[in-house]
Amino acid sequence: MLAIPTAPWAHGLFDILAWAASALTGTVLHRWRLREAAERLSRVTGPGYFAALAAGALAGAWAMGSINSLRMTTPMVSHSIAGALAGAIVAVEGYKWAAGIKGSTGTAFVGPLAIGIVFGRWGCLFAGLPDRTYGVPTALPWAVDLGDGIGRHPVEVYESLALFAFLLVFVIALAARQSWAYRRSFYVLAGWYGVQRFAWEFLKPYPMLIGPLNIFHLLCLGLVAYGCAFYAADRRRERATARRGAVPVLRRDDEPV
């Protein structure tokens, strides 16, 4: 069992590191491979897009986090990265539908979001038991003691490593100029986040909502469904465009190509 030094302020420190790493990653990827994707995004979206993204993320984060934490032994309001991701997706896809924007607009956010979670989850770990993101007890050799003498699954580390693995695959795919990395990587990220988070939720002492599933299990199933459905739809658009011999372009419905 590994004894982990914890302190409530650690979460804030790692949040700062996460934001810094996100900004740096976004800048590097933009200059290296994603300048064109960012330029396409700026051409077809307006201020309303980013307002919808921010509002959806904020609402989703606090709504989903609080639905879970208010049902715990000591009720309290809280926020959740899974809720923020789901809320942002709902708000942005709604905005895109209203504006007639086709195709993925999330490629530029993939790297920053992934690295942000990689760093942020370590903050959850070092914040200790008050953060309420700890795992259930286990006797595994890598169990962590967060100050109460009980060995627990380091679920925060599991999630961090899972997102780091995705980030490596994403960067390798960008280097190889694979189509999915440029066109559909956000859908892959949403699906992968949902799959890995769904697994770790069984290792958390959260209140059940339906059978053995908690609110985040259901949220993750939604993320997986979204990723798969939108990936398949964009793949069909890409094939149809290729058959017509045209270059695929992110666009509004009323814009000529």
ZATOR-581704 format. One record per atom (N, C-alpha, C, O): x, z, y negated. Coordinates in steps of 0.2 Angstrom, whole numbers, padded with zeros to 4 digits, always signed. Example, Ala and Ser with C-alpha at 12.3 -4.5 7.8 and 13.67 -1.06 7.14 Angstrom:
<rs>
+0066+0039+0028 +0062+0039+0022 +0066+0039+0016 +0071+0042+0017 +0064+0035+0011 +0068+0036+0005 +0064+0039+0000 +0067+0040-0006 
</rs>
This chain:
<rs>
+0004+0000+0006 +0000+0000+0000 +0004+0000-0006 +0009+0004-0007 +0003-0004-0011 +0006-0005-0017 +0003-0001-0023 -0003-0002-0025 +0007+0004-0026 +0004+0008-0031 +0005+0004-0038 +0010+0001-0040 -0001+0002-0041 -0001-0002-0047 -0002+0002-0053 -0007+0006-0054 +0003+0002-0058 +0002+0006-0064 -0003+0003-0068 -0003-0003-0069 -0008+0007-0071 -0014+0004-0074 -0015+0007-0081 -0013+0013-0082 -0018+0003-0086 -0019+0006-0092 -0025+0001-0095 -0024-0005-0095 -0030+0004-0099 -0035+0000-0101 -0033-0006-0106 -0035-0011-0107 -0027-0004-0110 -0025-0009-0115 -0022-0015-0112 -0020-0020-0115 -0020-0015-0105 -0017-0020-0102 -0021-0026-0102 -0019-0032-0102 -0028-0025-0102 -0032-0031-0102 -0031-0035-0108 -0031-0041-0108 -0031-0032-0114 -0030-0035-0120 -0024-0039-0121 -0023-0044-0123 -0018-0036-0118 -0012-0039-0118 -0012-0045-0114 -0009-0050-0116 -0015-0045-0108 -0015-0051-0104 -0020-0056-0107 -0019-0062-0106 -0025-0054-0110 -0029-0059-0114 -0025-0063-0119 -0026-0069-0120 -0021-0059-0123 -0017-0063-0128 -0012-0068-0124 -0011-0073-0126 -0009-0066-0119 -0005-0070-0115 -0009-0076-0112 -0006-0082-0112 -0015-0075-0110 -0019-0080-0107 -0020-0085-0113 -0020-0091-0111 -0022-0083-0118 -0024-0088-0124 -0018-0092-0126 -0018-0098-0127 -0012-0088-0126 -0006-0092-0128 -0004-0097-0123 -0002-0102-0124 -0004-0095-0116 -0003-0100-0111 -0008-0106-0111 -0006-0111-0110 -0014-0104-0112 -0019-0110-0113 -0017-0115-0118 -0017-0121-0117 -0015-0112-0124 -0014-0116-0130 -0007-0120-0128 -0007-0126-0130 -0002-0117-0125 +0004-0121-0124 +0003-0126-0118 +0005-0132-0119 -0001-0124-0113 -0003-0129-0108 -0007-0135-0111 -0005-0141-0109 -0012-0134-0115 -0016-0139-0118 -0011-0144-0122 -0012-0150-0121 -0007-0141-0126 -0003-0145-0130 +0002-0149-0126 +0003-0155-0127 +0005-0146-0121 +0010-0150-0116 +0006-0156-0113 +0009-0161-0113 +0001-0154-0110 -0003-0159-0106 -0005-0165-0110 -0006-0171-0108 -0008-0163-0116 -0010-0168-0121 -0004-0173-0123 -0005-0179-0123 +0002-0170-0124 +0007-0175-0126 +0010-0179-0120 +0012-0184-0121 +0009-0176-0114 +0012-0179-0108 +0007-0184-0105 +0010-0190-0104 +0001-0183-0104 -0003-0187-0101 -0010-0188-0104 -0014-0193-0102 -0013-0183-0108 -0020-0183-0109 -0022-0185-0116 -0027-0183-0119 -0017-0188-0120 -0019-0189-0127 -0025-0194-0127 -0029-0193-0131 -0025-0199-0123 -0030-0204-0123 -0037-0201-0121 -0042-0202-0124 -0037-0196-0116 -0043-0192-0115 -0046-0188-0120 -0052-0188-0122 -0041-0185-0124 -0043-0181-0130 -0046-0186-0136 -0050-0184-0139 -0043-0191-0136 -0045-0196-0142 -0052-0199-0140 -0056-0199-0144 -0053-0200-0133 -0060-0202-0131 -0065-0197-0133 -0070-0198-0135 -0063-0191-0131 -0068-0185-0132 -0069-0185-0140 -0075-0184-0141 -0064-0185-0144 -0066-0184-0151 -0070-0190-0154 -0074-0189-0159 -0070-0196-0151 -0074-0202-0153 -0081-0201-0152 -0085-0203-0156 -0083-0198-0146 -0090-0198-0144 -0093-0192-0145 -0099-0191-0144 -0090-0186-0147 -0093-0180-0148 -0092-0178-0155 -0088-0180-0159 -0097-0174-0157 -0097-0171-0164 -0096-0164-0164 -0095-0161-0159 -0097-0160-0170 -0096-0153-0170 -0101-0150-0166 -0100-0144-0163 -0107-0153-0165 -0112-0150-0160 -0110-0149-0153 -0112-0144-0150 -0105-0153-0151 -0103-0152-0144 -0099-0146-0143 -0100-0142-0139 -0095-0144-0148 -0091-0138-0148 -0095-0132-0149 -0093-0126-0147 -0100-0133-0154 -0104-0127-0155 -0108-0125-0149 -0109-0119-0147 -0111-0130-0145 -0114-0129-0139 -0110-0126-0134 -0112-0121-0130 -0103-0128-0133 -0099-0126-0128 -0098-0118-0130 -0098-0114-0125 -0096-0116-0136 -0095-0109-0138 -0101-0105-0137 -0100-0100-0134 -0107-0107-0139 -0113-0103-0138 -0115-0102-0131 -0116-0097-0129 -0114-0108-0127 -0115-0107-0120 -0111-0103-0116 -0113-0099-0112 -0104-0103-0118 -0099-0099-0115 -0101-0091-0116 -0100-0087-0112 -0102-0090-0123 -0103-0083-0125 -0109-0080-0122 -0109-0075-0119 -0115-0084-0122 -0121-0082-0119 -0120-0081-0111 -0123-0076-0109 -0117-0086-0108 -0117-0085-0101 -0112-0079-0099 -0114-0076-0094 -0107-0078-0102 -0102-0073-0101 -0105-0066-0101 -0105-0062-0096 -0109-0065-0106 -0112-0058-0107 -0118-0057-0103 -0120-0052-0100 -0122-0063-0102 -0128-0062-0098 -0127-0061-0091 -0130-0056-0088 -0122-0065-0088 -0121-0064-0081 -0117-0058-0079 -0118-0055-0074 -0112-0056-0083 -0109-0050-0082 -0113-0044-0083 -0112-0039-0079 -0118-0044-0087 -0122-0038-0088 -0127-0038-0083 -0129-0032-0081 -0130-0044-0081 -0135-0043-0075 -0132-0040-0069 -0135-0036-0066 -0125-0041-0068 -0122-0038-0062 -0120-0030-0064 -0122-0026-0060 -0117-0029-0070 -0115-0022-0071 -0121-0017-0073 -0120-0011-0072 -0126-0020-0075 -0132-0015-0077 -0135-0013-0070 -0140-0008-0071 -0134-0016-0065 -0137-0014-0058 -0132-0009-0054 -0134-0007-0049 -0126-0008-0057 -0121-0003-0054 -0123+0004-0055 -0128+0006-0059 -0120+0008-0052 -0121+0016-0052 -0121+0018-0059 -0125+0022-0061 -0116+0016-0063 -0115+0018-0070 -0117+0011-0074 -0112+0007-0075 -0123+0010-0076 -0125+0004-0079 -0121+0003-0086 -0120+0008-0090 -0119-0003-0087 -0116-0005-0094 -0116-0012-0095 -0117-0016-0090 -0115-0014-0101 -0115-0022-0102 -0108-0024-0101 -0103-0020-0103 -0107-0030-0099 -0100-0033-0098 -0101-0040-0098 -0106-0043-0099 -0095-0043-0098 -0094-0051-0098 -0091-0053-0092 -0087-0049-0088 -0091-0060-0091 -0088-0063-0085 -0086-0070-0086 -0089-0074-0089 -0080-0071-0083 -0077-0078-0084 -0082-0083-0080 -0082-0089-0083 -0084-0081-0075 -0089-0086-0071 -0095-0087-0075 -0097-0093-0075 -0098-0082-0078 -0104-0083-0082 -0102-0088-0088 -0106-0092-0090 -0096-0087-0091 -0094-0091-0097 -0093-0098-0095 -0096-0103-0099 -0090-0099-0089 -0090-0106-0087 -0096-0109-0085 -0098-0115-0087 -0101-0106-0082 -0108-0108-0080 -0112-0110-0087 -0115-0115-0088 -0111-0105-0091 -0115-0106-0098 -0113-0111-0102 -0117-0115-0105 -0106-0112-0102 -0103-0118-0106 -0105-0125-0103 -0107-0129-0106 -0105-0125-0096 -0107-0131-0093 -0115-0133-0094 -0116-0139-0096 -0119-0128-0094 -0126-0129-0095 -0127-0132-0102 -0131-0137-0103 -0124-0128-0107 -0125-0130-0114 -0122-0137-0115 -0125-0141-0119 -0116-0138-0113 -0113-0145-0114 -0116-0151-0111 -0117-0156-0114 -0118-0150-0105 -0122-0155-0101 -0129-0156-0105 -0131-0162-0105 -0132-0151-0107 -0138-0152-0111 -0137-0156-0117 -0141-0160-0119 -0131-0154-0121 -0130-0158-0127 -0128-0165-0126 -0130-0170-0129 -0124-0166-0120 -0122-0173-0118 -0129-0177-0117 -0129-0183-0118 -0133-0174-0113 -0139-0178-0111 -0143-0180-0117 -0146-0185-0118 -0144-0175-0122 -0147-0176-0128 -0144-0182-0133 -0147-0186-0136 -0137-0182-0132 -0133-0187-0136 -0132-0193-0133 -0129-0198-0136 -0134-0194-0126 -0133-0200-0123 -0126-0201-0121 -0124-0207-0120 -0122-0196-0120 -0115-0196-0118 -0114-0196-0110 -0116-0192-0107 -0111-0202-0108 -0110-0202-0101 -0103-0201-0099 -0098-0202-0103 -0102-0198-0093 -0095-0197-0090 -0093-0190-0092 -0096-0186-0096 -0087-0188-0089 -0084-0181-0090 -0081-0181-0097 -0077-0185-0099 -0082-0175-0100 -0078-0174-0106 -0074-0168-0106 -0071-0165-0111 -0073-0165-0100 -0069-0159-0099 -0062-0159-0097 -0059-0154-0096 -0059-0165-0096 -0052-0166-0094 -0047-0162-0098 -0043-0159-0095 -0048-0162-0104 -0043-0159-0109 -0044-0151-0108 -0039-0148-0110 -0049-0149-0105 -0050-0141-0105 -0047-0139-0098 -0047-0133-0097 -0046-0143-0093 -0045-0141-0086 -0038-0137-0086 -0038-0131-0083 -0033-0139-0088 -0026-0136-0088 -0027-0129-0092 -0025-0124-0089 -0029-0129-0098 -0030-0123-0102 -0034-0118-0099 -0032-0112-0098 -0040-0120-0096 -0044-0115-0092 -0041-0112-0086 -0042-0106-0085 -0038-0116-0082 -0035-0114-0076 -0029-0109-0077 -0029-0104-0074 -0025-0111-0082 -0019-0106-0083 -0022-0100-0087 -0019-0094-0086 -0027-0100-0091 -0030-0094-0094 -0033-0089-0089 -0032-0083-0089 -0036-0092-0083 -0038-0088-0078 -0032-0085-0074 -0033-0079-0072 -0027-0089-0073 -0021-0086-0069 -0019-0080-0073 -0017-0075-0069 -0018-0080-0079 -0015-0074-0083 -0020-0069-0084 -0019-0063-0083 -0026-0071-0085 -0032-0066-0087 -0033-0061-0081 -0034-0056-0082 -0033-0064-0075 -0035-0060-0069 -0029-0054-0068 -0031-0049-0065 -0023-0056-0070 -0018-0050-0069 -0020-0045-0074 -0019-0039-0073 -0023-0046-0080 -0025-0041-0085 -0031-0037-0082 -0031-0031-0083 -0035-0040-0078 -0040-0036-0074 -0037-0031-0069 -0040-0026-0069 -0032-0034-0066 -0029-0029-0061 -0026-0023-0064 -0027-0018-0062 -0022-0024-0069 -0018-0019-0073 -0022-0015-0077 -0020-0009-0079 -0028-0017-0079 -0033-0013-0082 -0036-0007-0078 -0038-0002-0080 -0035-0008-0071 -0037-0003-0066 -0044-0002-0065 -0048-0007-0066 -0046+0003-0062 -0053+0005-0060 -0058+0004-0066 -0064+0001-0064 -0057+0006-0072 -0062+0005-0077 -0064-0002-0078 -0070-0003-0081 -0060-0007-0076 -0062-0014-0077 -0068-0016-0073 -0071-0021-0074 -0068-0013-0067 -0074-0014-0062 -0073-0021-0059 -0078-0024-0057 -0067-0023-0058 -0066-0030-0055 -0062-0029-0049 -0060-0034-0046 -0061-0023-0046 -0057-0021-0041 -0061-0023-0034 -0067-0024-0034 -0057-0023-0029 -0059-0025-0022 -0061-0019-0018 -0060-0013-0020 -0064-0021-0012 -0066-0015-0008 -0060-0013-0004 -0055-0016-0004 -0061-0007-0001 -0055-0004+0002 -0053-0008+0008 -0057-0011+0012 -0046-0008+0010 -0043-0012+0015 -0037-0008+0017 -0034-0005+0013 -0035-0009+0024 -0028-0006+0026 -0023-0012+0026 -0018-0010+0029 -0024-0018+0024 -0019-0023+0024 -0013-0021+0020 -0013-0017+0015 -0007-0023+0022 -0001-0021+0019 +0000-0022+0012 +0003-0019+0008 -0004-0027+0009 -0004-0029+0002 -0009-0025-0002 -0011-0027-0008 -0012-0021+0001 -0018-0017-0003 -0015-0014-0009 -0009-0012-0009 -0019-0013-0014 -0016-0010-0020 -0020-0003-0022 -0026-0003-0021 -0016+0002-0024 -0018+0008-0026 -0019+0008-0034 -0014+0008-0037 -0025+0008-0036 -0026+0008-0044 -0026+0015-0047 -0029+0015-0052 -0024+0020-0043 -0024+0026-0046 -0028+0032-0043 -0028+0038-0045 -0032+0030-0038 -0037+0034-0034 -0034+0036-0027 -0038+0039-0024 -0029+0033-0025 -0026+0034-0019 -0029+0030-0013 -0028+0031-0007 -0034+0025-0015 -0037+0021-0010 -0034+0014-0011 -0033+0011-0016 -0032+0011-0005 -0030+0004-0004 -0035-0001-0005 -0040+0000-0001 -0035-0005-0009 -0040-0010-0010 -0038-0017-0010 -0032-0019-0011 -0042-0022-0009 -0040-0029-0009 -0039-0031-0017 -0043-0029-0021 -0033-0034-0018 -0031-0036-0025 -0035-0043-0026 -0032-0048-0027 -0041-0042-0027 -0045-0049-0028 -0043-0052-0034 -0044-0059-0034 -0041-0049-0039 -0039-0052-0045 -0033-0057-0044 -0032-0062-0046 -0028-0054-0039 -0022-0058-0038 -0024-0064-0033 -0022-0070-0034 -0029-0063-0029 -0032-0069-0025 -0034-0075-0029 -0033-0080-0028 -0038-0073-0034 -0041-0078-0039 -0036-0081-0043 -0036-0087-0044 -0031-0077-0045 -0026-0080-0049 -0021-0085-0045 -0020-0090-0048 -0020-0083-0039 -0016-0088-0035 -0020-0094-0033 -0017-0100-0033 -0026-0093-0032 -0031-0099-0031 -0031-0104-0036 -0030-0110-0035 -0031-0101-0043 -0031-0106-0048 -0025-0109-0050 -0024-0114-0052 -0019-0105-0048 -0012-0108-0049 -0011-0114-0045 -0008-0119-0046 -0014-0113-0038 -0013-0118-0033 -0017-0124-0036 -0014-0130-0035 -0023-0123-0039 -0026-0129-0041 -0023-0132-0047 -0022-0139-0047 -0020-0128-0051 -0016-0131-0057 -0010-0135-0055 -0009-0141-0058 -0007-0133-0050 -0001-0137-0047 -0004-0144-0044 +0000-0149-0046 -0009-0144-0041 -0012-0150-0038 -0014-0155-0044 -0013-0161-0043 -0017-0152-0049 -0019-0156-0055 -0013-0159-0058 -0013-0165-0060 -0008-0155-0059 -0002-0158-0063 +0001-0163-0059 +0003-0169-0061 +0002-0162-0052 +0005-0167-0048 +0000-0174-0048 +0003-0179-0048 -0006-0173-0048 -0011-0179-0048 -0010-0182-0055 -0010-0189-0055 -0009-0179-0060 -0008-0182-0067 -0002-0186-0067 -0001-0192-0069 +0004-0183-0064 +0010-0186-0063 +0009-0193-0059 +0013-0198-0061 +0005-0193-0054 +0004-0199-0050 -0001-0203-0053 -0003-0209-0050 -0004-0202-0059 -0009-0205-0062 -0015-0207-0057 -0018-0212-0057 -0017-0202-0054 -0023-0202-0049 -0029-0202-0053 -0030-0198-0058 -0034-0206-0052 -0040-0207-0056 -0044-0201-0056 -0046-0199-0062 -0045-0197-0051 -0049-0191-0052 -0046-0186-0057 -0050-0182-0060 -0039-0186-0057 -0037-0181-0062 -0038-0183-0069 -0039-0178-0073 -0039-0189-0071 -0041-0191-0078 -0048-0191-0079 -0050-0190-0085 -0052-0193-0074 -0059-0194-0075 -0064-0188-0072 -0069-0187-0076 -0062-0185-0067 -0066-0180-0064 -0063-0173-0063 -0066-0169-0059 -0058-0172-0066 -0054-0165-0064 -0058-0159-0066 -0058-0154-0063 -0062-0160-0071 -0066-0154-0073 -0071-0152-0067 -0073-0147-0066 -0074-0158-0064 -0079-0156-0059 -0076-0153-0053 -0078-0149-0050 -0069-0156-0052 -0065-0153-0046 -0064-0145-0048 -0064-0141-0043 -0062-0144-0054 -0061-0137-0056 -0067-0133-0055 -0066-0127-0052 -0073-0135-0057 -0079-0131-0056 -0080-0130-0049 -0082-0124-0047 -0080-0135-0045 -0081-0134-0038 -0076-0129-0034 -0078-0125-0031 -0070-0130-0036 -0064-0126-0033 -0065-0119-0035 -0065-0114-0031 -0067-0118-0042 -0068-0111-0044 -0074-0108-0040 -0073-0102-0038 -0079-0111-0040 -0085-0109-0036 -0083-0107-0029 -0086-0102-0026 -0079-0111-0025 -0078-0110-0018 -0074-0104-0017 -0075-0099-0014 -0068-0103-0021 -0064-0098-0020 -0067-0091-0023 -0066-0086-0020 -0071-0091-0028 -0074-0085-0031 -0079-0083-0026 -0080-0077-0025 -0083-0088-0023 -0088-0086-0018 -0085-0082-0013 -0088-0077-0010 -0079-0084-0010 -0076-0080-0005 -0074-0073-0007 -0075-0068-0003 -0071-0073-0013 -0068-0066-0015 -0074-0061-0017 -0073-0055-0016 -0080-0064-0018 -0085-0059-0020 -0087-0055-0014 -0090-0049-0015 -0086-0057-0008 -0087-0053-0002 -0083-0047-0002 -0084-0042+0002 -0077-0047-0006 -0072-0042-0005 -0073-0037-0012 -0068-0034-0013 -0079-0037-0015 -0080-0033-0021 -0086-0029-0020 -0091-0031-0016 -0086-0023-0022 -0092-0018-0021 -0097-0019-0026 -0100-0014-0029 -0099-0025-0028 -0105-0027-0032 -0112-0026-0029 -0112-0027-0023 -0117-0024-0033 -0123-0024-0030 -0126-0030-0027 -0125-0035-0031 -0129-0030-0021 -0132-0036-0018 -0138-0038-0022 -0142-0034-0025 -0140-0045-0022 -0146-0047-0025 -0150-0050-0020 -0156-0049-0020 -0147-0054-0016 -0151-0058-0010 -0147-0057-0004 -0142-0060-0003 -0150-0053+0001 -0146-0052+0007 -0139-0049+0005 -0138-0044+0002 -0134-0052+0008 -0127-0050+0007 -0124-0053+0000 -0118-0052-0001 -0128-0057-0003 -0125-0060-0009 -0127-0057-0016 -0132-0054-0017 -0122-0057-0020 -0123-0054-0027 -0124-0060-0032 -0124-0065-0030 -0125-0058-0038 -0127-0063-0043 -0121-0068-0044 -0123-0074-0045 -0115-0066-0043 -0109-0071-0043 -0109-0076-0037 -0107-0081-0038 -0111-0074-0032 -0112-0078-0026 -0116-0084-0028 -0115-0090-0027 -0122-0082-0031 -0127-0088-0032 -0124-0092-0038 -0125-0098-0038 -0121-0089-0043 -0118-0093-0048 -0113-0098-0046 -0112-0103-0048 -0109-0095-0041 -0104-0100-0038 -0106-0105-0034 -0104-0111-0034 -0112-0104-0030 -0115-0110-0027 -0118-0115-0032 -0117-0121-0030 -0120-0113-0038 -0122-0117-0043 -0116-0121-0045 -0117-0127-0047 -0110-0118-0046 -0104-0122-0049 -0102-0127-0044 -0100-0133-0045 -0102-0125-0037 -0100-0130-0032 -0105-0136-0032 -0103-0142-0031 -0112-0134-0032 -0117-0140-0032 -0115-0144-0038 -0116-0151-0038 -0114-0141-0044 -0113-0145-0050 -0107-0150-0049 -0107-0156-0051 -0101-0147-0047 -0095-0151-0046 -0096-0156-0041 -0094-0162-0043 -0099-0155-0036 -0100-0161-0031 -0105-0166-0033 -0103-0172-0033 -0110-0164-0036 -0115-0169-0039 -0113-0173-0044 -0113-0180-0044 -0109-0170-0049 -0107-0174-0055 -0101-0178-0053 -0099-0184-0056 -0097-0176-0048 -0091-0180-0046 -0093-0186-0042 -0091-0191-0044 -0098-0185-0038 -0101-0191-0034 -0104-0196-0039 -0103-0202-0038 -0108-0194-0044 -0111-0198-0049 -0106-0202-0053 -0106-0208-0054 -0100-0199-0055 -0095-0202-0059 -0091-0207-0055 -0089-0212-0057 -0090-0205-0048 -0087-0210-0044 -0091-0216-0043 -0088-0222-0042 -0098-0215-0043 -0102-0221-0042 -0101-0226-0048 -0101-0232-0048 -0101-0222-0054 -0100-0226-0061 -0094-0230-0061 -0093-0236-0063 -0088-0227-0058 -0082-0230-0058 -0082-0236-0054 -0079-0241-0055 -0085-0235-0048 -0085-0241-0043 -0089-0247-0046 -0087-0253-0045 -0095-0245-0049 -0099-0250-0052 -0095-0254-0058 -0096-0260-0059 -0091-0250-0062 -0088-0253-0067 -0082-0257-0064 -0081-0263-0067 -0079-0255-0059 -0074-0259-0056 -0076-0266-0053 -0073-0271-0054 -0082-0266-0050 -0085-0272-0048 -0087-0277-0053 -0087-0283-0052 -0088-0274-0059 -0090-0278-0065 -0083-0281-0068 -0084-0285-0073 -0078-0278-0066 -0071-0280-0069 -0070-0277-0076 -0066-0280-0080 -0074-0272-0078 -0073-0269-0085 -0068-0263-0084 -0067-0260-0079 -0066-0261-0090 -0062-0254-0090 -0067-0249-0091 -0071-0249-0096 -0067-0243-0087 -0071-0238-0088 -0070-0234-0095 -0064-0232-0096 -0075-0233-0099 -0074-0230-0105 -0079-0224-0106 -0085-0226-0105 -0077-0218-0108 -0082-0213-0109 -0086-0215-0116 -0083-0217-0121 -0092-0215-0115 -0096-0218-0121 -0103-0215-0122 -0106-0212-0117 -0106-0216-0127 -0113-0215-0128 -0117-0221-0126 -0115-0226-0125 -0123-0220-0124 -0128-0225-0121 -0128-0231-0126 -0129-0237-0124 -0128-0229-0132 -0130-0235-0137 -0124-0238-0140 -0124-0242-0145 -0118-0237-0137 -0112-0240-0139 -0110-0246-0135 -0110-0245-0129 -0108-0251-0138 -0106-0257-0134 -0099-0256-0131 -0095-0252-0134 -0097-0259-0125 -0091-0258-0122 -0087-0265-0122 -0082-0265-0119 
</rs>
